[in-house]
Amino acid sequence: MHKISDLARWLKQQDDIVILPHIGMDGDSLGSALAMKTILDSLGKRSAICCAEDVPAMYAFLPGLEHIHEPGDLPFPAGALLFVDVADRARVRDRKDWVDSSEALDWAVLDHHETNPGFCDLNVVDSQAPATGVLVMRLLDELDLPLSGSLPVTLYVAIATDTGNFSFDNTTRESISCLGRLLDAGLDIGTYSRLTFRLRSLPRMKLLGMALQGMQLYAGGKLAVCEISKELFEACGATPPDTEGIVNMLSDIEGVQVGMTVEYRFRDGMDSTKISMRSVGDVDVAAVAKAMGGGGHKNAAGADIKEPTGVVFPQAIDRVLRALKT
């Protein structure tokens, strides 16, 4: 793997950089991508963010969303690709054809997932970092750029979402230091913590209530599972991004060692399934996710599977139950 200093040199050498966050953008992926756009602007580089999906409504408050384009609507031909918070190439499959057509370009990735195999020419991957946003702040320092403009907001969202607003086990001294620096730079934490973590649309709140009502427990209460079906989405008027945070609530239940959501998706013209898992203690859900074609971290992982939820649900439960016995 490469170092932050290698990425800093790479960025200075490149032009017309296209930034790619992962499919199903979360706070870290989106916030880090927006922060990278700001950094590249400061370097005088032409850049844009590329994603084929809509930005989740819960992140509509973030500055810089106008710089996100679909592959066919980029403002310039790509000269290099920068993958941000992307654990493997499959995590940009919504842009697969466009990415495949860009294989002759220079590729770099900035990521913190321990399952990242290093799929680019330049791979800056630190699995000990709690969020890719922390790595973006290291890059900012390496480039000797100020923490100004929209950076306090986008980097707060990036780091706070992956650390549970600085409450998960992955919270480090460095991430707390980053928060202090963001506050010193003018972050209005009261406003942006509410927007990021507490403000919910009515459909999202309905989905949360109905999903928890349908929760199932296994292994004597060690595994808590919510199946979020197509019918449940429709009944609540909710969309896939509205499931964010539910899995964390499952793992917060007393006695639960693994919380898991099994969620309906429709991708690539077919019914599919997204699995999200959170564990407490020594249960390695990254190994479970990897066995199902996904990845992540020991205590937070997931997978996207091209099969209906009715097929995936029992398979996922079986794999987690086996992990609980090891």
C-alpha positions as CSV (number, residue, x, y, z in Angstrom):
1,M,0.0,0.0,0.0
2,H,1.0,3.6,-0.6
3,K,1.3,6.6,1.7
4,I,-0.6,9.9,1.9
5,S,2.5,11.6,0.6
6,D,2.3,9.5,-2.5
7,L,-1.3,10.5,-3.1
8,A,-0.4,14.2,-2.6
9,R,2.3,13.9,-5.4
10,W,-0.1,11.9,-7.6
11,L,-2.8,14.6,-7.3
12,K,-0.3,17.3,-8.2
13,Q,0.7,15.4,-11.3
14,Q,-2.8,14.7,-12.6
15,D,-5.4,16.8,-14.4
16,D,-9.1,16.5,-15.0
17,I,-9.7,14.2,-12.0
18,V,-13.0,12.4,-11.6
19,I,-13.8,11.5,-8.0
20,L,-15.9,8.3,-7.4
21,P,-17.7,7.6,-4.1
22,H,-19.1,4.1,-3.5
23,I,-22.6,3.0,-4.6
24,G,-25.3,3.7,-2.0
25,M,-23.4,6.8,-0.7
26,D,-23.2,7.2,3.0
27,G,-21.9,10.2,5.0
28,D,-18.3,9.2,4.9
29,S,-18.2,8.4,1.1
30,L,-20.2,11.5,0.2
31,G,-18.6,13.9,2.7
32,S,-15.1,12.7,1.7
33,A,-15.8,13.0,-2.0
34,L,-17.1,16.6,-1.6
35,A,-14.1,17.5,0.6
36,M,-11.7,16.0,-2.1
37,K,-13.4,18.3,-4.7
38,T,-12.7,21.3,-2.5
39,I,-9.1,20.2,-2.1
40,L,-8.6,19.8,-5.8
41,D,-10.1,23.2,-6.4
42,S,-7.5,24.6,-4.0
43,L,-4.8,22.9,-6.0
44,G,-6.1,24.5,-9.2
45,K,-7.2,21.2,-10.6
46,R,-10.3,20.6,-12.7
47,S,-12.4,17.9,-11.1
48,A,-15.9,16.5,-10.7
49,I,-17.7,13.9,-8.7
50,C,-19.2,11.0,-10.6
51,C,-22.2,8.9,-9.4
52,A,-25.1,7.4,-11.2
53,E,-27.4,7.4,-8.1
54,D,-29.3,10.3,-6.5
55,V,-27.8,11.8,-3.4
56,P,-29.7,10.5,-0.3
57,A,-32.3,13.1,0.7
58,M,-30.9,13.2,4.3
59,Y,-27.7,14.7,2.9
60,A,-29.3,17.4,0.8
61,F,-27.9,20.0,3.2
62,L,-24.3,19.3,2.2
63,P,-22.6,22.1,0.2
64,G,-21.1,21.2,-3.2
65,L,-23.7,18.7,-4.4
66,E,-23.9,20.6,-7.7
67,H,-20.5,19.1,-8.6
68,I,-21.9,15.6,-8.8
69,H,-22.6,14.3,-12.3
70,E,-23.7,11.1,-13.9
71,P,-21.1,9.4,-16.2
72,G,-22.7,10.7,-19.4
73,D,-23.0,14.3,-18.0
74,L,-19.4,14.9,-16.9
75,P,-18.2,18.5,-17.7
76,F,-14.9,17.2,-19.2
77,P,-13.3,14.0,-20.4
78,A,-11.7,12.2,-17.4
79,G,-7.9,12.3,-17.1
80,A,-7.6,10.3,-13.9
81,L,-9.9,8.5,-11.5
82,L,-9.8,8.9,-7.7
83,F,-11.9,6.4,-5.8
84,V,-13.0,7.6,-2.4
85,D,-14.1,5.3,0.4
86,V,-14.4,2.5,-2.1
87,A,-13.5,-0.9,-0.8
88,D,-13.3,-2.7,-4.1
89,R,-14.2,-2.2,-7.8
90,A,-17.6,-3.8,-7.4
91,R,-18.6,-0.9,-5.2
92,V,-18.9,1.4,-8.3
93,R,-20.9,-1.1,-10.4
94,D,-23.6,1.6,-11.0
95,R,-20.9,3.2,-13.2
96,K,-19.4,-0.1,-14.4
97,D,-19.4,0.5,-18.2
98,W,-18.0,4.0,-17.8
99,V,-15.3,2.8,-15.3
100,D,-14.4,-0.1,-17.6
101,S,-13.9,2.3,-20.5
102,S,-11.5,4.3,-18.3
103,E,-9.1,1.5,-17.5
104,A,-6.3,3.2,-19.5
105,L,-6.3,6.1,-17.1
106,D,-4.3,6.4,-13.9
107,W,-6.4,5.2,-10.9
108,A,-5.9,6.0,-7.2
109,V,-8.0,5.0,-4.1
110,L,-8.2,6.6,-0.7
111,D,-10.0,4.2,1.7
112,H,-10.1,2.7,5.2
113,H,-11.8,-0.7,4.7
114,E,-9.7,-3.6,5.9
115,T,-11.1,-5.8,3.0
116,N,-9.7,-3.5,0.3
117,P,-7.5,-5.6,-1.9
118,G,-5.7,-2.6,-3.5
119,F,-7.4,-2.4,-7.0
120,C,-5.8,0.8,-8.3
121,D,-2.4,1.9,-9.5
122,L,-2.0,3.9,-6.3
123,N,-3.6,2.5,-3.1
124,V,-3.8,4.6,0.0
125,V,-5.7,2.3,2.4
126,D,-5.4,2.5,6.2
127,S,-7.8,0.1,7.9
128,Q,-6.9,1.6,11.3
129,A,-8.4,4.9,10.3
130,P,-12.0,5.2,11.6
131,A,-13.2,7.0,8.5
132,T,-12.0,8.0,5.1
133,G,-12.6,11.6,6.2
134,V,-9.7,11.3,8.7
135,L,-7.5,10.3,5.8
136,V,-8.7,13.3,3.8
137,M,-7.7,15.5,6.7
138,R,-4.2,13.9,6.7
139,L,-4.0,14.7,3.0
140,L,-5.0,18.3,3.7
141,D,-2.1,18.6,6.1
142,E,0.3,16.9,3.7
143,L,-0.7,19.5,1.0
144,D,-0.4,22.3,3.6
145,L,-3.9,23.6,2.7
146,P,-6.2,25.4,5.1
147,L,-9.3,23.9,6.8
148,S,-11.7,26.4,5.3
149,G,-14.7,27.0,3.2
150,S,-17.1,24.0,3.2
151,L,-14.5,21.6,4.6
152,P,-15.5,21.8,8.2
153,V,-19.1,20.6,7.3
154,T,-18.2,17.9,4.7
155,L,-15.4,16.5,6.9
156,Y,-17.6,16.5,10.0
157,V,-20.3,14.5,8.2
158,A,-17.6,12.1,6.8
159,I,-15.9,11.4,10.2
160,A,-19.0,11.6,12.5
161,T,-21.1,9.2,10.5
162,D,-18.5,6.4,10.5
163,T,-17.8,6.8,14.2
164,G,-21.4,7.1,15.4
165,N,-20.9,10.8,16.1
166,F,-17.7,9.9,17.9
167,S,-19.3,7.1,20.1
168,F,-18.3,3.8,18.3
169,D,-15.4,1.6,19.3
170,N,-13.5,2.8,16.3
171,T,-13.4,6.4,17.6
172,T,-9.7,7.3,18.1
173,R,-7.7,10.1,19.6
174,E,-7.0,11.3,16.0
175,S,-10.7,11.4,15.2
176,I,-11.4,13.5,18.3
177,S,-8.5,15.7,17.4
178,C,-10.1,16.2,13.9
179,L,-13.3,17.2,15.6
180,G,-11.5,19.8,17.7
181,R,-9.9,21.2,14.5
182,L,-13.3,21.4,12.7
183,L,-14.7,23.3,15.7
184,D,-11.8,25.7,15.6
185,A,-12.4,26.2,11.9
186,G,-16.0,27.3,12.6
187,L,-18.1,24.2,12.5
188,D,-21.6,24.8,13.9
189,I,-21.9,21.4,15.5
190,G,-25.3,22.0,17.0
191,T,-26.8,22.6,13.5
192,Y,-24.9,19.9,11.6
193,S,-25.2,17.2,14.3
194,R,-29.0,17.6,14.2
195,L,-29.1,17.6,10.4
196,T,-26.9,14.5,10.2
197,F,-28.2,12.4,13.1
198,R,-31.5,13.5,14.5
199,L,-33.6,15.1,11.7
200,R,-35.7,12.5,10.0
201,S,-38.4,12.7,7.3
202,L,-41.8,11.3,8.1
203,P,-41.3,8.3,5.7
204,R,-38.0,7.5,7.3
205,M,-39.5,7.6,10.8
206,K,-42.3,5.4,9.8
207,L,-39.8,2.9,8.2
208,L,-37.8,2.9,11.4
209,G,-40.9,2.1,13.5
210,M,-42.3,-0.6,11.3
211,A,-38.9,-2.2,10.8
212,L,-38.2,-2.5,14.5
213,Q,-41.7,-3.8,15.1
214,G,-40.9,-6.7,12.7
215,M,-37.5,-7.4,14.3
216,Q,-36.7,-11.1,14.9
217,L,-34.3,-12.5,17.4
218,Y,-32.1,-15.6,17.1
219,A,-29.5,-17.5,19.1
220,G,-31.2,-16.6,22.4
221,G,-31.2,-12.9,21.6
222,K,-27.6,-12.7,20.3
223,L,-28.7,-11.9,16.7
224,A,-31.3,-9.2,16.0
225,V,-32.6,-9.0,12.4
226,C,-34.9,-6.7,10.5
227,E,-36.1,-7.7,7.0
228,I,-37.0,-4.5,5.1
229,S,-39.0,-5.7,2.1
230,K,-40.2,-3.9,-1.0
231,E,-43.7,-3.9,0.5
232,L,-42.4,-2.2,3.7
233,F,-40.7,0.5,1.7
234,E,-43.9,1.1,-0.3
235,A,-46.1,1.2,2.9
236,C,-43.9,3.9,4.4
237,G,-43.3,5.9,1.2
238,A,-39.6,5.4,2.0
239,T,-36.5,4.9,-0.1
240,P,-33.4,2.7,0.5
241,P,-31.3,5.5,2.0
242,D,-34.0,5.8,4.7
243,T,-32.7,2.5,6.3
244,E,-29.5,4.2,7.5
245,G,-29.0,3.9,11.2
246,I,-31.4,1.0,11.8
247,V,-28.7,-1.6,12.0
248,N,-27.0,0.4,14.7
249,M,-30.1,0.4,16.8
250,L,-30.3,-3.4,16.6
251,S,-26.8,-3.8,17.9
252,D,-27.6,-1.5,20.8
253,I,-30.2,-3.9,22.2
254,E,-29.1,-5.5,25.5
255,G,-27.7,-9.0,24.9
256,V,-27.4,-8.6,21.1
257,Q,-24.0,-9.4,19.7
258,V,-24.9,-8.9,16.0
259,G,-27.5,-6.6,14.5
260,M,-28.4,-7.1,10.8
261,T,-30.7,-5.6,8.2
262,V,-31.7,-7.5,5.1
263,E,-33.0,-4.9,2.7
264,Y,-34.8,-5.0,-0.7
265,R,-33.0,-3.4,-3.6
266,F,-33.7,-3.2,-7.3
267,R,-30.4,-2.9,-9.3
268,D,-29.3,-3.8,-12.8
269,G,-32.9,-4.6,-13.7
270,M,-33.4,-7.2,-11.1
271,D,-34.5,-7.7,-7.4
272,S,-31.4,-7.7,-5.2
273,T,-30.6,-7.5,-1.5
274,K,-28.4,-5.3,0.7
275,I,-27.1,-6.7,4.0
276,S,-25.8,-4.5,6.7
277,M,-24.2,-5.9,9.9
278,R,-22.9,-4.4,13.1
279,S,-21.3,-6.5,15.9
280,V,-20.3,-6.0,19.5
281,G,-17.1,-7.6,20.7
282,D,-15.2,-10.3,18.9
283,V,-17.7,-11.4,16.2
284,D,-16.1,-10.7,12.9
285,V,-18.9,-9.6,10.5
286,A,-16.4,-8.6,7.9
287,A,-15.6,-12.3,7.4
288,V,-19.3,-13.0,7.1
289,A,-19.7,-10.2,4.5
290,K,-16.7,-11.3,2.5
291,A,-18.1,-14.8,2.2
292,M,-21.2,-13.3,0.7
293,G,-19.3,-11.1,-1.8
294,G,-19.1,-8.0,0.4
295,G,-16.6,-6.6,2.9
296,G,-16.0,-3.9,5.5
297,H,-14.6,-3.9,9.0
298,K,-14.6,-6.5,11.8
299,N,-17.5,-4.8,13.6
300,A,-19.3,-3.1,10.7
301,A,-19.7,-4.8,7.3
302,G,-22.1,-5.5,4.5
303,A,-22.8,-7.0,1.1
304,D,-24.9,-6.4,-2.0
305,I,-26.2,-9.6,-3.4
306,K,-28.0,-10.2,-6.8
307,E,-30.7,-12.4,-5.3
308,P,-34.1,-11.6,-3.8
309,T,-34.4,-11.0,-0.1
310,G,-36.4,-14.2,0.3
311,V,-33.5,-16.2,-0.9
312,V,-30.8,-14.2,0.9
313,F,-32.5,-13.9,4.3
314,P,-32.1,-17.5,5.5
315,Q,-28.6,-17.7,4.1
316,A,-27.4,-14.6,5.9
317,I,-28.9,-15.8,9.2
318,D,-27.2,-19.1,8.9
319,R,-23.8,-17.5,8.2
320,V,-24.1,-15.2,11.2
321,L,-25.3,-18.0,13.5
322,R,-22.2,-20.0,12.5
323,A,-20.0,-16.9,13.2
324,L,-21.6,-16.6,16.7
325,K,-20.6,-20.1,17.5
326,T,-16.9,-19.7,16.6
